[in-house]
Amino acid sequence: MSGTLCIDGIAVPFSDGQTIIEAARTAGVYIPYLCHRPGYAPYGSCKLCTVKVNGRTNTACTLPAADGQTVISNSPDLQHDRQRITQMLFVEGNHFCPSCEKSGNCQLQAVAYHQNMLDNHYPHFYAQRELDASHPDILIDHDRCIFCNLCVRASKEKDGKEVFGIAGRGIHKRLVINSPSGKLKDSEISVDDEAAHVCPTGAILIKRSAYLAPIGERIYDGRPISEVACEKAVIKAGEASGYPSCDPTKLAESAQQNGGPDSHYAATMPPAPDIKHGR
């Protein structure tokens, strides 16, 4: 089965089994995310990919694409919510980009640039979580963990080892290691495991590799995340996509359901542009 859905006025084709976010990514339409990863089962924990589908709120990484869907992603309200979510992630841990060895390769940092995040907005928690450097090849800085569960899922689904888990709730939530001592050195993880490489922040790092790629030559230094994340050149609303145009009547109806021109944040939170990283 295949069909076409409409995202912010852009007609996007999809194939059987694709979610909205995968159909968008394949077509070159960027919807922000942190807990999603192509090839992994839908999870929907970070909520950054929340969109309006036919007037109802859904996460784009979990909702299957369907013919005739009208999706609003780039509205002022949704952009505002994504910025606030990103700000909360920054204050809940210790994410000091200028001193982080993953700067330029960090998905959280790149999403913050995309969301035009200029401050933390919320009071900083100044979390003090344990750093585990016990493994000869892998380091975990728990202060940088955003609980996306990617390492948990990778270890279980891809590596077949179940090295990681999440324990606790709320502010007491923490990443735990499946080993007798609770240390990474006593677990089954290997530097070649996928779980050691999926972290979207600087929480899980491979030792002795931090500055092999100098600042200025890292993943997001030359291109914004919207370009890196998509399989094709990024398509923006109003640009020709090579696909049939969306039904303008349905788009107008969906926009009205999503708040329309009188949206509460329309005057203060315009859709955030990508910030170019040439430096």
C-alpha positions as CSV (number, residue, x, y, z in Angstrom):
1,M,0.0,0.0,0.0
2,S,1.2,3.5,-0.7
3,G,-0.3,7.0,-1.0
4,T,0.3,10.7,-0.3
5,L,-0.1,12.8,2.8
6,C,0.2,16.5,3.2
7,I,2.8,18.1,5.5
8,D,2.8,21.9,5.8
9,G,1.5,22.3,2.3
10,I,4.0,19.8,0.8
11,A,2.7,16.6,-0.8
12,V,4.7,13.7,0.6
13,P,4.4,10.1,-0.7
14,F,4.7,7.1,1.6
15,S,5.1,3.4,1.3
16,D,3.5,0.6,3.3
17,G,4.8,0.5,6.9
18,Q,6.2,4.0,7.0
19,T,5.4,6.3,9.9
20,I,4.8,10.0,9.2
21,I,8.3,10.9,10.3
22,E,9.9,8.3,8.0
23,A,7.8,9.4,5.0
24,A,8.8,13.0,5.7
25,R,12.5,12.2,6.1
26,T,12.6,10.2,2.9
27,A,10.9,13.1,1.0
28,G,13.3,15.7,2.5
29,V,10.8,17.2,5.0
30,Y,12.5,17.6,8.4
31,I,10.5,17.0,11.6
32,P,12.8,17.3,14.8
33,Y,13.4,14.2,16.9
34,L,15.8,12.8,19.5
35,C,14.6,9.4,20.5
36,H,13.8,8.2,17.0
37,R,16.3,6.3,14.8
38,P,15.7,4.9,11.3
39,G,15.6,1.1,11.5
40,Y,14.4,1.0,15.1
41,A,10.8,0.3,16.3
42,P,8.8,3.5,17.1
43,Y,9.2,4.7,20.7
44,G,7.8,8.2,21.1
45,S,9.5,9.3,24.3
46,C,11.0,12.7,23.6
47,K,7.8,14.3,22.0
48,L,9.9,16.6,19.8
49,C,8.2,15.2,16.7
50,T,4.7,16.0,17.9
51,V,2.5,17.2,15.0
52,K,-1.1,17.9,14.3
53,V,-2.7,15.2,12.1
54,N,-6.2,16.2,10.8
55,G,-6.5,18.5,13.8
56,R,-5.4,16.0,16.5
57,T,-2.0,15.8,18.3
58,N,0.2,12.8,17.5
59,T,3.9,11.9,17.6
60,A,5.1,11.6,14.0
61,C,7.5,8.7,14.9
62,T,4.7,6.4,16.1
63,L,1.7,7.2,13.8
64,P,1.6,5.2,10.6
65,A,1.3,7.3,7.4
66,A,-2.1,7.1,5.8
67,D,-3.5,8.4,2.5
68,G,-5.1,11.8,2.8
69,Q,-3.6,12.8,6.1
70,T,-3.1,16.6,6.6
71,V,-0.2,17.2,8.9
72,I,0.9,20.5,10.5
73,S,4.4,20.5,11.8
74,N,5.8,23.9,11.4
75,S,3.2,26.0,13.3
76,P,4.2,28.6,15.9
77,D,2.6,26.6,18.7
78,L,4.4,23.4,17.9
79,Q,7.7,25.2,17.4
80,H,7.3,26.9,20.8
81,D,6.6,23.5,22.5
82,R,9.7,21.9,20.8
83,Q,11.9,24.8,22.0
84,R,10.6,24.4,25.6
85,I,11.1,20.6,25.5
86,T,14.7,21.2,24.3
87,Q,15.3,23.8,27.0
88,M,14.0,21.4,29.7
89,L,16.4,18.7,28.4
90,F,19.3,21.1,28.8
91,V,18.5,22.1,32.4
92,E,17.8,18.6,33.6
93,G,21.4,17.5,32.9
94,N,24.7,19.2,32.4
95,H,25.1,20.1,28.8
96,F,27.9,22.6,28.5
97,C,28.5,22.6,24.7
98,P,31.7,24.7,24.7
99,S,33.5,22.2,26.9
100,C,31.9,19.0,25.6
101,E,34.0,16.7,23.4
102,K,30.9,15.8,21.3
103,S,30.2,19.4,20.3
104,G,29.5,19.5,16.6
105,N,28.6,15.8,16.6
106,C,25.8,16.2,19.1
107,Q,22.2,15.8,18.0
108,L,20.8,17.6,21.1
109,Q,23.0,20.6,20.3
110,A,22.0,20.6,16.7
111,V,18.3,20.4,17.5
112,A,18.8,23.4,19.9
113,Y,20.3,25.4,17.0
114,H,17.4,24.3,14.8
115,Q,14.9,25.5,17.4
116,N,16.7,28.8,17.7
117,M,17.2,28.2,21.4
118,L,19.1,31.2,22.8
119,D,18.8,30.5,26.6
120,N,17.7,27.8,29.0
121,H,14.5,29.6,30.1
122,Y,14.1,27.3,33.2
123,P,16.3,27.2,36.3
124,H,19.2,24.8,36.0
125,F,19.1,21.6,38.0
126,Y,22.9,21.2,38.2
127,A,22.5,17.5,38.3
128,Q,25.3,15.5,39.9
129,R,25.3,12.0,38.5
130,E,28.0,9.4,38.5
131,L,30.5,9.2,35.7
132,D,31.5,5.6,34.8
133,A,34.9,5.4,33.2
134,S,35.6,1.9,34.3
135,H,35.4,0.3,30.8
136,P,38.7,0.3,28.8
137,D,37.0,1.6,25.7
138,I,33.7,3.3,26.6
139,L,32.8,6.1,29.0
140,I,29.4,7.1,30.4
141,D,28.7,10.6,31.6
142,H,25.3,10.2,33.2
143,D,24.9,14.0,33.6
144,R,24.4,14.1,29.8
145,C,21.8,11.4,29.5
146,I,18.4,12.5,28.2
147,F,16.7,9.1,28.6
148,C,15.9,8.6,25.0
149,N,16.3,4.8,25.5
150,L,18.3,4.4,22.3
151,C,21.2,2.6,24.0
152,V,18.7,0.4,25.9
153,R,16.9,-0.5,22.6
154,A,20.1,-0.9,20.7
155,S,21.6,-3.3,23.2
156,K,18.4,-5.4,23.3
157,E,17.2,-5.3,19.7
158,K,20.5,-5.0,17.8
159,D,23.2,-6.4,20.0
160,G,21.2,-9.0,21.8
161,K,22.8,-8.2,25.1
162,E,20.5,-6.0,27.2
163,V,23.4,-4.1,28.8
164,F,21.4,-1.0,29.6
165,G,18.1,-0.3,31.4
166,I,16.2,2.7,32.9
167,A,15.3,2.7,36.6
168,G,13.4,5.1,38.8
169,R,10.8,7.8,37.9
170,G,10.8,11.5,37.5
171,I,13.8,13.3,38.8
172,H,15.1,10.0,40.2
173,K,15.2,8.3,36.8
174,R,18.6,7.0,35.9
175,L,20.4,4.8,33.3
176,V,21.6,1.5,34.9
177,I,24.1,-1.1,33.8
178,N,23.2,-4.8,33.7
179,S,26.3,-6.1,35.5
180,P,27.1,-7.6,39.0
181,S,28.8,-4.4,40.1
182,G,26.6,-2.0,38.2
183,K,29.8,-0.8,36.4
184,L,30.3,-0.8,32.6
185,K,33.5,-2.7,32.9
186,D,31.7,-5.8,34.2
187,S,29.0,-5.8,31.6
188,E,28.9,-7.5,28.2
189,I,29.2,-4.4,26.1
190,S,31.9,-4.1,23.4
191,V,33.2,-1.1,21.7
192,D,31.8,-2.6,18.4
193,D,28.3,-2.8,19.8
194,E,25.7,-0.6,18.2
195,A,24.6,0.5,21.7
196,A,28.0,2.2,22.2
197,H,27.4,4.5,19.1
198,V,23.7,5.5,19.1
199,C,23.7,8.1,21.9
200,P,22.4,11.5,20.5
201,T,24.3,13.4,23.2
202,G,27.7,13.1,24.9
203,A,26.5,10.6,27.5
204,I,28.1,7.6,25.9
205,L,31.6,8.2,24.4
206,I,34.3,6.1,22.8
207,K,37.5,6.7,24.6
208,R,40.5,8.1,22.7
209,S,38.3,9.4,19.8
210,A,37.1,12.7,21.2
211,Y,39.0,15.1,19.0
212,L,40.0,13.0,16.0
213,A,37.6,15.2,14.0
214,P,38.5,18.8,14.8
215,I,35.9,21.5,15.5
216,G,34.7,22.8,12.2
217,E,34.8,19.4,10.5
218,R,32.1,17.6,12.5
219,I,28.7,16.4,11.4
220,Y,26.7,19.5,12.1
221,D,29.4,22.1,11.7
222,G,28.8,22.6,8.0
223,R,25.2,21.6,7.6
224,P,22.2,22.0,9.9
225,I,20.5,18.9,11.3
226,S,17.5,19.4,9.0
227,E,19.8,18.6,6.1
228,V,21.8,15.8,7.7
229,A,18.7,13.9,8.9
230,C,16.9,13.8,5.6
231,E,17.6,11.4,2.7
232,K,17.0,14.2,0.1
233,A,17.6,17.9,-0.1
234,V,15.4,19.7,2.5
235,I,12.1,20.9,1.2
236,K,10.5,24.0,2.8
237,A,6.9,25.0,2.8
238,G,6.1,26.9,-0.4
239,E,8.9,25.2,-2.4
240,A,8.3,22.8,-5.3
241,S,8.7,19.3,-4.1
242,G,8.3,17.4,-7.4
243,Y,5.1,15.8,-6.1
244,P,1.4,16.9,-6.7
245,S,0.3,19.9,-4.7
246,C,-1.7,19.4,-1.5
247,D,-5.4,20.2,-1.4
248,P,-5.4,23.8,-0.2
249,T,-8.9,23.4,1.3
250,K,-7.9,20.6,3.6
251,L,-4.7,22.4,4.5
252,A,-6.6,25.6,5.5
253,E,-9.1,23.5,7.6
254,S,-6.3,21.8,9.4
255,A,-4.4,25.0,10.0
256,Q,-7.6,26.5,11.5
257,Q,-8.0,23.4,13.8
258,N,-4.3,23.9,14.9
259,G,-4.9,27.5,16.0
260,G,-4.8,29.4,12.7
261,P,-3.5,33.0,12.5
262,D,-4.8,33.7,16.0
263,S,-2.6,31.1,17.6
264,H,-1.4,32.3,21.1
265,Y,2.3,32.2,20.1
266,A,1.9,33.4,16.6
267,A,3.2,36.9,17.4
268,T,6.1,35.9,19.6
269,M,7.3,32.5,18.3
270,P,7.7,32.5,14.5
271,P,8.9,29.2,13.0
272,A,12.5,28.8,14.0
273,P,15.0,28.9,11.0
274,D,18.0,26.7,10.8
275,I,21.2,28.5,12.0
276,K,24.1,28.0,9.6
277,H,27.2,26.7,11.3
278,G,30.0,28.0,9.1
279,R,32.8,29.0,11.5
